[in-house]
Amino acid sequence: QVQLVESGGGLVQAGGSLRLSCAASGRTFDTYVMGWFRQAPGKEREFVAAISRSGGYTDYADSLKGRFTISRDNAKNTMYLQMNSLKPEDTAVYYCAADKRLAIVTQAYQYAYWGQGTQVTVSS
């Protein structure tokens, strides 16, 4: 089992940047596919990005390609989400997720472990 803790959220003006981190417990971090999801008020949780166990493969929501970058450092048991050119519509609670599987997945139900979330607010 893995425990996940997100950090790095906050309030930023439109056009600004934030980097989210997701720290994982345990010594088997590199056996987990990882993902970022977000949930805005009144909306369903949506896929943001995912990364393979080695970090060599990534996938993004089409609408976020070019602005968001997912990465991981297996030596530090940490995953990151670099968010640039932020827009008010990016405002949401951002969650990191993990699952012990071989390939990247993009559906929330496919992830067994979740962090508590970190709030990102983008002002106009």
C-alpha positions as CSV (number, residue, x, y, z in Angstrom):
1,Q,0.0,0.0,0.0
2,V,1.2,3.5,-0.7
3,Q,0.2,6.8,0.9
4,L,0.2,10.0,-1.2
5,V,0.5,13.6,0.0
6,E,0.1,16.5,-2.4
7,S,1.6,20.0,-1.9
8,G,2.3,23.1,-3.9
9,G,-1.2,24.4,-4.5
10,G,-2.2,28.0,-3.9
11,L,-3.5,31.2,-5.3
12,V,-2.0,32.5,-8.6
13,Q,-2.9,35.1,-11.1
14,A,-3.9,34.1,-14.6
15,G,-0.8,33.5,-16.8
16,G,1.2,32.4,-13.8
17,S,2.7,29.0,-12.9
18,L,2.6,26.5,-10.1
19,R,4.4,23.2,-9.5
20,L,2.5,20.6,-7.6
21,S,4.3,17.7,-5.8
22,C,3.0,14.3,-4.8
23,A,5.1,12.5,-2.2
24,A,4.7,8.8,-1.8
25,S,5.5,6.6,1.2
26,G,7.2,3.3,1.0
27,R,10.1,1.9,-1.0
28,T,8.2,0.6,-4.1
29,F,7.3,3.9,-5.7
30,D,8.7,2.8,-9.1
31,T,6.2,-0.1,-9.2
32,Y,3.2,2.4,-9.4
33,V,1.8,4.1,-12.4
34,M,0.9,7.6,-11.3
35,G,-1.6,10.2,-12.4
36,W,-3.0,13.7,-11.7
37,F,-6.7,14.4,-11.6
38,R,-8.6,17.6,-10.8
39,Q,-12.1,18.4,-9.6
40,A,-13.8,21.8,-9.8
41,P,-16.8,22.7,-7.7
42,G,-19.9,21.1,-9.1
43,K,-18.0,19.1,-11.7
44,E,-16.8,15.5,-11.9
45,R,-13.2,14.5,-11.3
46,E,-11.3,14.7,-14.6
47,F,-8.0,13.3,-15.9
48,V,-5.1,15.7,-16.1
49,A,-2.0,13.6,-16.8
50,A,-0.4,10.2,-16.2
51,I,3.1,8.9,-16.1
52,S,4.6,5.4,-16.4
53,R,6.5,3.7,-13.7
54,S,9.9,4.7,-15.2
55,G,8.7,8.1,-16.2
56,G,9.5,7.3,-19.8
57,Y,5.9,7.5,-21.0
58,T,3.3,10.2,-20.3
59,D,-0.2,11.1,-21.3
60,Y,-2.2,14.3,-21.0
61,A,-5.8,15.5,-21.3
62,D,-5.9,17.0,-24.8
63,S,-7.0,20.4,-23.5
64,L,-3.9,20.6,-21.3
65,K,-1.2,19.5,-23.7
66,G,1.5,22.2,-24.0
67,R,0.7,23.9,-20.7
68,F,1.1,21.1,-18.1
69,T,4.1,18.7,-17.7
70,I,4.1,15.6,-15.5
71,S,7.3,14.1,-14.2
72,R,8.6,11.9,-11.5
73,D,11.7,11.3,-9.5
74,N,11.7,7.7,-8.3
75,A,14.8,8.3,-6.1
76,K,12.8,10.9,-4.2
77,N,9.5,9.0,-4.3
78,T,7.9,12.1,-5.7
79,M,5.8,13.0,-8.7
80,Y,5.4,16.6,-10.1
81,L,3.0,18.6,-12.2
82,Q,4.3,21.8,-13.7
83,M,1.5,24.0,-14.7
84,N,2.2,27.1,-16.9
85,S,0.0,29.8,-18.4
86,L,-2.7,29.0,-15.8
87,K,-6.3,30.1,-16.6
88,P,-9.2,30.7,-14.2
89,E,-10.8,27.5,-15.5
90,D,-7.8,25.5,-14.1
91,T,-9.2,26.3,-10.6
92,A,-9.8,23.0,-8.9
93,V,-8.7,20.6,-6.2
94,Y,-5.8,18.6,-7.7
95,Y,-5.4,15.0,-6.7
96,C,-2.5,12.6,-7.3
97,A,-3.3,8.9,-7.7
98,A,-1.3,5.7,-7.9
99,D,-1.9,2.1,-9.1
100,K,0.2,-1.0,-9.3
101,R,-0.1,-1.8,-13.0
102,L,2.1,-2.0,-16.0
103,A,0.6,0.6,-18.3
104,I,-0.6,4.2,-18.1
105,V,-4.3,4.6,-17.4
106,T,-6.5,7.7,-17.6
107,Q,-9.7,6.8,-15.8
108,A,-10.1,7.6,-12.1
109,Y,-11.7,4.2,-11.2
110,Q,-8.5,2.5,-12.4
111,Y,-6.4,4.1,-9.6
112,A,-6.5,2.4,-6.2
113,Y,-4.7,5.0,-4.1
114,W,-5.4,8.7,-3.8
115,G,-4.0,11.7,-2.0
116,Q,-6.1,14.2,-0.1
117,G,-5.9,16.9,-2.7
118,T,-4.4,20.4,-3.0
119,Q,-6.4,23.5,-3.9
120,V,-5.3,25.5,-6.9
121,T,-7.0,28.8,-7.5
122,V,-6.4,31.0,-10.5
123,S,-7.6,34.5,-10.3
124,S,-8.5,36.6,-13.4
